[in-house]
Amino acid sequence: MPILMTELARKAGALLCGVALASITTFARAEDTLAKIRQTQTITIAHREASVPFSYIDESTKKPVGYAVDLCLRVADAIKRELKLPNLKIEFLPVTPSTRIPAIVDGKADLECGSTTNNAERRKQVAFTIPHFVATARMLVRADSGIKNWSDLRDKNVVTTKGTTTVKLLTDRDKVRALGLKLVEGVDHNESFAKVEKGEAAAFPMDDVLLFGLRATAKNPNAFDIVGDPLSTEPYAIMLHKDDPAFKAMVDREMARLINDGELTKLYDKWFMRPIPPKNVNMKMPMSHLLRDILRFPTDKVAD
């Protein structure tokens, strides 16, 4: 009997030790990002190289700049303050659409600052903070066309860029409204834009931020308008590690502060309503009603 009791006690002790170790491991995992930042005195920001005006390389300085980059730098400053790391270094990691999620999942970057949509599929691998932008599918038309909404396209030529998801959105709208659209294709966005410019198509539907960018770089930007009720909405947000509640809470707090103090709105105006480097192009893209509504009640919960 004493031997049996001793063996039971040993097993119970091992079990309790295992539970304790599991709890410590879970806690450590939850603290991974902040612990790594403390240990290395470094935060790594993943950025895009050509996602204007969100995240791109300024040709004159060869450094990452943009609306999303500015937001991430504000978050980095907050982490520096909260962790009391006066010598915190910021390292930048260039990513592409195909490498941005692995960069976060594999721990190569702590934040991804670009033009990444928060959706259900991506949330299986990563987390997102409060959206900083909402892209919508609208259409670019000539300012003298008289076209204001989708119903004005009845029986007209409409250009879409080959291989884009806007084609399905447009054909679905066509079936519902029986608009009788005549679809033509451009090999890329520049060719699609040129077809509207030349009068070969009445409208070019696409993500509105891309359309504003194309209009901004046109020879005569005032010759074009971006119109139409949104066909879709895509909330862009900073991407970070999944299942890291302490780090996410710190990022969310700073994003909420930037919104509530009006700093995010000022940054939006800087990048979307004023000339931006390196060519001083002005997007002239006012903040949408959808984004204004999000900023009134900040949350990381989005509709899919």
TORVEX-909568 format. One record per residue: residue in three letters; z, y, x of N, C-alpha, C in turn. Coordinates in steps of 0.02 Angstrom, whole numbers, m for minus. Layout:
BEGIN
NODE   resn      n.Z      n.Y      n.X     ca.Z     ca.Y     ca.X      c.Z      c.Y      c.X
NODE    ala        Z        Y        X        Z        Y        X        Z        Y        X
...
This chain:
BEGIN
NODE   resn      n.Z      n.Y      n.X     ca.Z     ca.Y     ca.X      c.Z      c.Y      c.X
NODE    met        0      m61       41        0        0        0        0       63       42
NODE    pro       43       70       95       41      130      136      m27      141      168
NODE    ile      m59       83      189     m126       90      220     m176      117      170
NODE    leu     m172       91      106     m218      113       54     m208      187       39
NODE    met     m145      209       35     m130      279       20     m156      324       77
NODE    thr     m147      299      140     m171      339      197     m247      348      194
NODE    glu     m282      293      176     m355      296      172     m377      343      116
NODE    leu     m342      340       58     m358      385        3     m347      458       23
NODE    ala     m292      470       58     m277      538       79     m330      564      127
NODE    arg     m353      517      173     m404      537      221     m469      557      185
NODE    lys     m488      516      135     m549      529       97     m543      594       57
NODE    ala     m484      603       27     m473      665      m12     m478      726       32
NODE    gly     m446      719       92     m449      775      139     m520      790      160
NODE    ala     m559      736      173     m629      746      192     m668      779      137
NODE    leu     m653      758       74     m688      787       17     m672      861       10
NODE    leu     m608      878       16     m587      948       11     m618      989       67
NODE    cys     m621      959      126     m651      994      183     m725     1006      171
NODE    gly     m758      955      140     m829      963      125     m841     1018       74
NODE    val     m798     1021       23     m803     1074      m28     m794     1142        4
NODE    ala     m743     1146       48     m729     1210       82     m789     1231      125
NODE    leu     m817     1182      162     m874     1198      204     m934     1219      163
NODE    ala     m943     1186      105     m999     1205       60     m990     1276       35
NODE    ser     m926     1292       19     m913     1360       m6     m926     1412       48
NODE    ile     m905     1395      110     m916     1441      166     m991     1450      178
NODE    thr    m1028     1392      175    m1101     1395      186    m1134     1438      133
NODE    thr    m1113     1428       69    m1142     1468       15    m1127     1541       25
NODE    phe    m1066     1557       44    m1047     1627       56    m1088     1656      113
NODE    ala    m1093     1615      168    m1131     1639      226    m1203     1652      208
NODE    arg    m1232     1606      166    m1302     1614      147    m1310     1678      107
NODE    ala    m1261     1692       63    m1265     1753       23    m1261     1815       66
NODE    glu    m1229     1808      125    m1220     1866      168    m1271     1866      226
NODE    asp    m1320     1822      225    m1365     1813      281    m1397     1878      305
NODE    thr    m1427     1916      260    m1465     1975      280    m1419     2027      311
NODE    leu    m1364     2042      278    m1318     2093      305    m1287     2070      370
NODE    ala    m1271     2005      375    m1243     1979      438    m1293     1984      494
NODE    lys    m1356     1969      479    m1408     1974      530    m1418     2046      553
NODE    ile    m1417     2092      504    m1426     2163      521    m1368     2187      564
NODE    arg    m1307     2167      547    m1248     2185      588    m1255     2158      658
NODE    gln    m1274     2095      663    m1277     2062      728    m1332     2090      773
NODE    thr    m1391     2102      743    m1448     2124      783    m1453     2200      787
NODE    gln    m1414     2236      744    m1418     2309      742    m1490     2332      726
NODE    thr    m1525     2289      686    m1595     2302      672    m1612     2282      600
NODE    ile    m1653     2322      567    m1681     2304      503    m1757     2303      510
NODE    thr    m1789     2252      483    m1861     2244      490    m1896     2258      423
NODE    ile    m1944     2304      424    m1980     2324      365    m2052     2301      370
NODE    ala    m2074     2259      323    m2143     2237      319    m2184     2291      284
NODE    his    m2243     2304      310    m2284     2358      281    m2358     2337      279
NODE    arg    m2395     2370      236    m2468     2359      233    m2502     2410      278
NODE    glu    m2563     2395      300    m2598     2438      346    m2651     2482      311
NODE    ala    m2668     2466      248    m2720     2505      215    m2711     2509      140
NODE    ser    m2648     2513      117    m2633     2518       46    m2613     2590       29
NODE    val    m2663     2634       30    m2652     2706       19    m2637     2718      m55
NODE    pro    m2587     2760      m73    m2542     2798      m30    m2474     2764      m22
NODE    phe    m2470     2698      m37    m2406     2664      m36    m2382     2647       34
NODE    ser    m2428     2619       74    m2408     2594      140    m2471     2585      181
NODE    tyr    m2479     2626      232    m2540     2623      273    m2526     2654      341
NODE    ile    m2573     2645      387    m2566     2672      454    m2598     2741      457
NODE    asp    m2560     2790      478    m2586     2857      489    m2626     2856      554
NODE    glu    m2691     2866      549    m2734     2860      608    m2715     2909      663
NODE    ser    m2686     2966      644    m2669     3016      695    m2606     2999      734
NODE    thr    m2560     2962      703    m2497     2944      737    m2491     2869      752
NODE    lys    m2534     2829      720    m2533     2755      727    m2468     2725      701
NODE    lys    m2435     2761      656    m2372     2737      627    m2379     2723      552
NODE    pro    m2338     2677      525    m2340     2665      452    m2313     2725      414
NODE    val    m2349     2745      361    m2327     2799      318    m2342     2779      246
NODE    gly    m2317     2819      199    m2333     2808      129    m2272     2813       83
NODE    tyr    m2286     2813       20    m2235     2819      m32    m2184     2762      m28
NODE    ala    m2208     2699      m25    m2162     2643      m21    m2125     2641       46
NODE    val    m2158     2662      100    m2126     2664      165    m2069     2715      164
NODE    asp    m2081     2774      135    m2028     2824      129    m1968     2797       91
NODE    leu    m1981     2760       37    m1926     2731       m2    m1886     2681       39
NODE    cys    m1922     2639       77    m1887     2590      119    m1847     2622      175
NODE    leu    m1872     2678      201    m1834     2713      253    m1770     2743      223
NODE    arg    m1772     2765      160    m1711     2789      127    m1662     2731      118
NODE    val    m1687     2673      100    m1644     2614       92    m1612     2596      159
NODE    ala    m1652     2599      212    m1626     2583      279    m1570     2632      299
NODE    asp    m1579     2695      281    m1527     2745      296    m1463     2729      259
NODE    ala    m1469     2705      196    m1410     2688      157    m1374     2628      188
NODE    ile    m1412     2578      211    m1382     2520      243    m1347     2541      308
NODE    lys    m1378     2586      344    m1349     2612      406    m1281     2645      392
NODE    arg    m1277     2684      337    m1214     2717      319    m1162     2666      297
NODE    glu    m1181     2621      250    m1133     2575      221    m1106     2525      272
NODE    leu    m1148     2503      318    m1125     2455      368    m1096     2489      430
NODE    lys    m1098     2557      429    m1072     2596      486    m1106     2575      551
NODE    leu    m1172     2579      550    m1212     2560      608    m1253     2621      631
NODE    pro    m1222     2667      668    m1256     2729      688    m1317     2718      731
NODE    asn    m1320     2660      765    m1377     2647      809    m1426     2597      780
NODE    leu    m1426     2591      713    m1471     2544      680    m1544     2559      697
NODE    lys    m1580     2508      721    m1650     2515      738    m1693     2490      680
NODE    ile    m1751     2522      672    m1799     2501      620    m1861     2474      655
NODE    glu    m1877     2411      639    m1938     2381      665    m1987     2371      607
NODE    phe    m2052     2379      622    m2103     2372      571    m2145     2309      585
NODE    leu    m2161     2273      531    m2201     2212      536    m2261     2219      489
NODE    pro    m2323     2222      516    m2382     2226      473    m2393     2160      435
NODE    val    m2409     2165      371    m2422     2105      330    m2485     2116      288
NODE    thr    m2512     2062      263    m2570     2063      218    m2549     2034      151
NODE    pro    m2593     2036      100    m2575     2005       36    m2555     1931       43
NODE    ser    m2584     1896       91    m2569     1824       98    m2508     1811      141
NODE    thr    m2487     1859      183    m2430     1847      228    m2366     1883      206
NODE    arg    m2371     1928      156    m2313     1969      139    m2255     1928      110
NODE    ile    m2269     1879       66    m2215     1839       37    m2185     1792       90
NODE    pro    m2226     1755      130    m2196     1715      183    m2153     1755      232
NODE    ala    m2172     1818      245    m2133     1859      291    m2061     1869      266
NODE    ile    m2054     1876      200    m1987     1883      171    m1952     1815      166
NODE    val    m1987     1765      142    m1958     1698      133    m1934     1670      200
NODE    asp    m1973     1679      252    m1956     1652      318    m1908     1695      358
NODE    gly    m1887     1752      330    m1839     1795      364    m1868     1837      420
NODE    lys    m1935     1844      423    m1965     1886      474    m1956     1960      458
NODE    ala    m1949     1976      393    m1938     2045      371    m1882     2046      320
NODE    asp    m1846     2101      317    m1791     2108      269    m1814     2142      204
NODE    leu    m1863     2187      210    m1891     2222      153    m1967     2223      160
NODE    glu    m2003     2218      104    m2076     2226      105    m2093     2288       66
NODE    cys    m2127     2335       98    m2140     2400       69    m2214     2411       64
NODE    gly    m2243     2397        6    m2315     2405       m3    m2333     2418      m75
NODE    ser    m2379     2378     m100    m2401     2384     m170    m2398     2315     m203
NODE    thr    m2338     2285     m203    m2329     2217     m227    m2302     2216     m298
NODE    thr    m2336     2178     m341    m2315     2174     m412    m2258     2125     m420
NODE    asn    m2207     2145     m458    m2152     2101     m477    m2175     2059     m537
NODE    asn    m2184     1994     m526    m2201     1950     m582    m2162     1885     m578
NODE    ala    m2165     1845     m631    m2124     1784     m636    m2140     1734     m581
NODE    glu    m2204     1726     m565    m2224     1678     m514    m2193     1695     m446
NODE    arg    m2195     1759     m428    m2168     1780     m363    m2092     1777     m362
NODE    arg    m2060     1787     m420    m1987     1785     m422    m1959     1715     m410
NODE    lys    m2002     1664     m409    m1980     1597     m391    m1965     1593     m316
NODE    gln    m1993     1639     m277    m1985     1637     m205    m1946     1696     m176
NODE    val    m1952     1754     m209    m1921     1815     m182    m1888     1855     m238
NODE    ala    m1853     1908     m218    m1822     1953     m267    m1855     2021     m262
NODE    phe    m1844     2062     m313    m1871     2130     m315    m1816     2178     m337
NODE    thr    m1821     2239     m312    m1776     2291     m336    m1810     2329     m393
NODE    ile    m1783     2387     m412    m1809     2426     m467    m1881     2450     m452
NODE    pro    m1927     2444     m499    m1996     2466     m486    m2001     2539     m466
NODE    his    m2048     2554     m420    m2059     2623     m401    m2128     2649     m424
NODE    phe    m2166     2604     m456    m2233     2623     m480    m2256     2573     m532
NODE    val    m2297     2596     m579    m2327     2551     m628    m2402     2562     m628
NODE    ala    m2439     2512     m604    m2512     2516     m605    m2537     2493     m673
NODE    thr    m2588     2526     m699    m2617     2506     m763    m2693     2503     m756
NODE    ala    m2724     2459     m795    m2797     2455     m795    m2825     2507     m845
NODE    arg    m2860     2556     m817    m2892     2607     m858    m2965     2613     m836
NODE    met    m2999     2668     m850    m3069     2673     m830    m3087     2742     m804
NODE    leu    m3133     2741     m755    m3159     2803     m727    m3226     2818     m762
NODE    val    m3234     2880     m785    m3295     2902     m819    m3315     2970     m792
NODE    arg    m3376     2989     m806    m3397     3057     m789    m3362     3106     m836
NODE    ala    m3340     3162     m810    m3303     3211     m850    m3344     3238     m908
NODE    asp    m3411     3236     m902    m3453     3263     m956    m3478     3209    m1003
NODE    ser    m3448     3148     m999    m3472     3092    m1039    m3447     3093    m1111
NODE    gly    m3390     3127    m1123    m3361     3127    m1189    m3320     3065    m1204
NODE    ile    m3316     3019    m1156    m3278     2956    m1165    m3204     2969    m1153
NODE    lys    m3164     2951    m1203    m3091     2961    m1197    m3052     2896    m1202
NODE    asn    m3080     2846    m1239    m3045     2783    m1246    m3095     2726    m1253
NODE    trp    m3069     2665    m1256    m3112     2605    m1254    m3162     2603    m1311
NODE    ser    m3143     2627    m1369    m3189     2625    m1427    m3251     2668    m1415
NODE    asp    m3246     2715    m1369    m3304     2758    m1354    m3356     2722    m1311
NODE    leu    m3342     2661    m1291    m3389     2624    m1248    m3438     2581    m1288
NODE    arg    m3437     2585    m1354    m3478     2541    m1394    m3551     2543    m1373
NODE    asp    m3579     2483    m1358    m3649     2473    m1340    m3669     2508    m1275
NODE    lys    m3620     2522    m1232    m3635     2557    m1169    m3631     2509    m1109
NODE    asn    m3663     2528    m1053    m3658     2491     m990    m3591     2505     m958
NODE    val    m3557     2452     m939    m3492     2458     m906    m3494     2417     m842
NODE    val    m3474     2447     m785    m3476     2412     m722    m3407     2385     m703
NODE    thr    m3406     2324     m677    m3345     2295     m650    m3360     2267     m580
NODE    thr    m3310     2267     m538    m3319     2241     m470    m3314     2165     m471
NODE    lys    m3362     2133     m439    m3366     2060     m439    m3301     2029     m414
NODE    gly    m3276     1979     m452    m3218     1942     m431    m3151     1971     m449
NODE    thr    m3150     2028     m486    m3086     2059     m504    m3061     2035     m571
NODE    thr    m2995     2039     m581    m2966     2016     m644    m2980     2062     m702
NODE    thr    m3004     2123     m688    m3018     2171     m741    m3073     2146     m787
NODE    val    m3117     2103     m761    m3172     2077     m802    m3145     2041     m863
NODE    lys    m3094     1998     m854    m3066     1961     m911    m3032     2008     m960
NODE    leu    m2994     2057     m934    m2962     2106     m979    m3014     2142    m1021
NODE    leu    m3070     2159     m990    m3122     2197    m1025    m3158     2154    m1076
NODE    thr    m3174     2092    m1058    m3209     2049    m1105    m3164     2030    m1164
NODE    asp    m3099     2022    m1151    m3052     2010    m1207    m3051     2069    m1254
NODE    arg    m3050     2130    m1228    m3052     2190    m1269    m3118     2194    m1308
NODE    asp    m3172     2175    m1276    m3238     2176    m1308    m3240     2128    m1368
NODE    lys    m3211     2068    m1359    m3212     2019    m1414    m3171     2044    m1473
NODE    val    m3113     2074    m1459    m3069     2097    m1513    m3101     2155    m1550
NODE    arg    m3128     2202    m1514    m3155     2263    m1545    m3230     2258    m1562
NODE    ala    m3263     2204    m1541    m3335     2197    m1552    m3373     2259    m1528
NODE    leu    m3361     2277    m1465    m3389     2338    m1438    m3462     2331    m1415
NODE    gly    m3484     2268    m1405    m3552     2258    m1383    m3565     2286    m1313
NODE    leu    m3516     2278    m1269    m3523     2305    m1201    m3578     2268    m1163
NODE    lys    m3612     2305    m1120    m3662     2276    m1075    m3633     2280    m1004
NODE    leu    m3611     2222     m979    m3577     2221     m915    m3625     2216     m857
NODE    val    m3614     2258     m807    m3650     2254     m744    m3599     2248     m688
NODE    glu    m3619     2221     m631    m3571     2209     m576    m3587     2250     m514
NODE    gly    m3533     2271     m480    m3539     2301     m414    m3512     2252     m363
NODE    val    m3540     2251     m304    m3515     2203     m253    m3447     2222     m227
NODE    asp    m3431     2288     m229    m3365     2312     m210    m3349     2374     m250
NODE    his    m3289     2402     m241    m3268     2459     m281    m3312     2520     m269
NODE    asn    m3334     2529     m207    m3377     2587     m192    m3443     2584     m230
NODE    glu    m3473     2524     m233    m3536     2517     m269    m3526     2527     m344
NODE    ser    m3470     2501     m370    m3456     2510     m442    m3448     2584     m458
NODE    phe    m3412     2620     m415    m3403     2692     m424    m3470     2728     m423
NODE    ala    m3514     2707     m376    m3580     2739     m369    m3622     2731     m431
NODE    lys    m3614     2675     m467    m3653     2664     m527    m3634     2714     m582
NODE    val    m3570     2731     m585    m3548     2783     m632    m3574     2851     m609
NODE    glu    m3568     2864     m545    m3591     2927     m516    m3665     2939     m529
NODE    lys    m3705     2886     m526    m3778     2892     m536    m3798     2888     m609
NODE    gly    m3750     2873     m654    m3767     2868     m724    m3792     2799     m744
NODE    glu    m3787     2750     m699    m3809     2682     m715    m3758     2645     m757
NODE    ala    m3697     2669     m760    m3644     2640     m801    m3602     2697     m829
NODE    ala    m3577     2686     m890    m3538     2739     m923    m3466     2739     m900
NODE    ala    m3441     2681     m877    m3371     2677     m859    m3359     2622     m807
NODE    phe    m3306     2631     m768    m3285     2582     m717    m3211     2568     m728
NODE    pro    m3194     2512     m762    m3123     2494     m772    m3094     2461     m710
NODE    met    m3031     2480     m694    m2998     2453     m634    m2926     2478     m634
NODE    asp    m2884     2454     m589    m2816     2481     m581    m2820     2556     m570
NODE    asp    m2781     2593     m609    m2788     2666     m608    m2776     2697     m540
NODE    val    m2730     2669     m500    m2716     2700     m435    m2777     2694     m389
NODE    leu    m2815     2640     m395    m2876     2633     m355    m2929     2683     m379
NODE    leu    m2932     2693     m445    m2980     2741     m472    m2964     2812     m450
NODE    phe    m2900     2830     m450    m2881     2897     m427    m2898     2906     m353
NODE    gly    m2890     2853     m315    m2907     2856     m244    m2982     2866     m234
NODE    leu    m3023     2830     m272    m3096     2838     m268    m3117     2908     m289
NODE    arg    m3086     2932     m342    m3103     3000     m364    m3084     3052     m312
NODE    ala    m3026     3042     m280    m3002     3091     m231    m3049     3097     m172
NODE    thr    m3084     3043     m154    m3128     3045      m96    m3201     3058     m114
NODE    ala    m3215     3070     m178    m3284     3085     m200    m3305     3155     m176
NODE    lys    m3371     3166     m173    m3397     3231     m153    m3373     3286     m201
NODE    asn    m3370     3269     m266    m3347     3316     m316    m3297     3282     m362
NODE    pro    m3233     3279     m343    m3182     3244     m383    m3178     3268     m455
NODE    asn    m3189     3333     m466    m3183     3360     m534    m3237     3335     m582
NODE    ala    m3287     3299     m555    m3341     3274     m597    m3321     3210     m633
NODE    phe    m3259     3184     m619    m3239     3120     m648    m3169     3125     m679
NODE    asp    m3158     3084     m731    m3093     3079     m764    m3072     3006     m765
NODE    ile    m3006     2994     m766    m2979     2927     m777    m2947     2927     m846
NODE    val    m2973     2886     m891    m2953     2888     m961    m2940     2818     m988
NODE    gly    m2919     2815    m1052    m2911     2752    m1088    m2839     2728    m1090
NODE    asp    m2820     2697    m1147    m2754     2666    m1152    m2750     2609    m1102
NODE    pro    m2692     2597    m1072    m2685     2543    m1022    m2702     2474    m1050
NODE    leu    m2745     2438    m1014    m2761     2369    m1033    m2707     2320    m1009
NODE    ser    m2673     2339     m955    m2620     2297     m926    m2573     2340     m887
NODE    thr    m2514     2313     m871    m2466     2350     m830    m2440     2305     m775
NODE    glu    m2434     2332     m714    m2410     2295     m657    m2357     2336     m621
NODE    pro    m2293     2317     m627    m2240     2355     m593    m2236     2338     m519
NODE    tyr    m2245     2388     m476    m2238     2379     m404    m2165     2390     m384
NODE    ala    m2140     2348     m339    m2070     2355     m317    m2062     2330     m246
NODE    ile    m2009     2353     m213    m1992     2329     m146    m1969     2256     m152
NODE    met    m1995     2214     m107    m1980     2143     m108    m1926     2127      m56
NODE    leu    m1880     2081      m73    m1827     2062      m28    m1808     1989      m38
NODE    his    m1759     1966        1    m1741     1895       m1    m1713     1875      m69
NODE    lys    m1729     1814      m88    m1702     1785     m150    m1633     1756     m137
NODE    asp    m1590     1756     m187    m1523     1727     m182    m1481     1758     m127
NODE    asp    m1485     1824     m122    m1446     1861      m73    m1413     1920     m109
NODE    pro    m1363     1906     m152    m1336     1956     m198    m1306     2018     m165
NODE    ala    m1273     2009     m108    m1241     2067      m75    m1295     2116      m50
NODE    phe    m1346     2089      m18    m1399     2132        8    m1437     2165      m50
NODE    lys    m1453     2126     m101    m1489     2154     m159    m1450     2209     m193
NODE    ala    m1384     2200     m199    m1342     2251     m231    m1345     2316     m192
NODE    met    m1346     2311     m126    m1349     2371      m84    m1416     2407      m93
NODE    val    m1471     2368      m95    m1537     2397     m104    m1543     2428     m174
NODE    asp    m1518     2392     m224    m1522     2418     m293    m1482     2482     m302
NODE    arg    m1424     2486     m270    m1383     2546     m275    m1420     2607     m247
NODE    glu    m1452     2598     m190    m1488     2654     m159    m1549     2674     m201
NODE    met    m1585     2625     m228    m1642     2640     m271    m1619     2678     m333
NODE    ala    m1564     2657     m363    m1537     2692     m422    m1517     2763     m404
NODE    arg    m1487     2772     m344    m1468     2840     m323    m1530     2884     m313
NODE    leu    m1581     2857     m281    m1643     2895     m270    m1674     2917     m337
NODE    ile    m1670     2873     m386    m1697     2889     m452    m1653     2941     m487
NODE    asn    m1588     2929     m489    m1543     2974     m527    m1537     3043     m495
NODE    asp    m1544     3047     m429    m1539     3111     m395    m1606     3148     m393
NODE    gly    m1659     3117     m419    m1724     3150     m420    m1764     3144     m356
NODE    glu    m1737     3108     m306    m1773     3102     m242    m1837     3062     m249
NODE    leu    m1836     3010     m290    m1896     2969     m300    m1952     3011     m330
NODE    thr    m1935     3053     m378    m1986     3095     m409    m2017     3143     m358
NODE    lys    m1975     3170     m313    m2001     3214     m261    m2047     3177     m214
NODE    leu    m2029     3115     m197    m2072     3074     m154    m2137     3058     m189
NODE    tyr    m2133     3044     m255    m2194     3031     m293    m2241     3091     m289
NODE    asp    m2215     3150     m301    m2256     3211     m298    m2286     3220     m229
NODE    lys    m2247     3204     m177    m2271     3212     m108    m2333     3169      m96
NODE    trp    m2334     3108     m122    m2388     3061     m106    m2443     3057     m157
NODE    phe    m2429     3079     m219    m2480     3072     m271    m2506     3139     m298
NODE    met    m2471     3194     m282    m2491     3258     m310    m2505     3311     m257
NODE    arg    m2501     3292     m193    m2513     3339     m138    m2559     3307      m86
NODE    pro    m2590     3347      m42    m2631     3318       11    m2590     3273       57
NODE    ile    m2618     3215       75    m2582     3168      116    m2622     3154      180
NODE    pro    m2586     3134      233    m2620     3121      297    m2662     3056      292
NODE    pro    m2712     3049      337    m2729     3096      391    m2785     3145      371
NODE    lys    m2816     3135      311    m2875     3175      293    m2860     3227      238
NODE    asn    m2795     3235      222    m2774     3283      171    m2807     3272      103
NODE    val    m2816     3209       86    m2842     3192       19    m2786     3199      m32
NODE    asn    m2801     3226      m91    m2752     3233     m144    m2770     3186     m201
NODE    met    m2725     3138     m216    m2737     3090     m269    m2740     3124     m338
NODE    lys    m2701     3178     m347    m2696     3212     m411    m2683     3163     m468
NODE    met    m2632     3122     m458    m2614     3070     m506    m2544     3082     m533
NODE    pro    m2538     3115     m591    m2472     3128     m620    m2434     3064     m635
NODE    met    m2368     3067     m633    m2328     3009     m649    m2341     2986     m721
NODE    ser    m2350     2921     m730    m2366     2895     m797    m2304     2894     m842
NODE    his    m2317     2893     m907    m2262     2888     m955    m2223     2823     m946
NODE    leu    m2259     2769     m927    m2226     2704     m917    m2175     2708     m860
NODE    leu    m2194     2740     m805    m2148     2746     m749    m2091     2793     m766
NODE    arg    m2105     2847     m802    m2052     2893     m823    m2000     2856     m865
NODE    asp    m2022     2812     m909    m1976     2774     m951    m1932     2728     m908
NODE    ile    m1962     2696     m857    m1924     2652     m813    m1871     2692     m776
NODE    leu    m1889     2753     m754    m1842     2793     m716    m1785     2820     m759
NODE    arg    m1796     2824     m824    m1743     2846     m869    m1689     2793     m874
NODE    phe    m1709     2730     m874    m1662     2674     m879    m1678     2623     m823
NODE    pro    m1657     2638     m761    m1677     2596     m704    m1652     2525     m710
NODE    thr    m1697     2477     m700    m1679     2405     m702    m1731     2366     m662
NODE    asp    m1711     2310     m635    m1759     2267     m600    m1789     2216     m648
NODE    lys    m1769     2217     m712    m1797     2171     m761    m1863     2200     m787
NODE    val    m1917     2161     m781    m1982     2184     m803    m2013     2132     m849
NODE    ala    m2058     2156     m891    m2095     2111     m936    m2151     2077     m898
NODE    asp    m2161     2012     m908    m2214     1976     m874    m2275     1968     m920
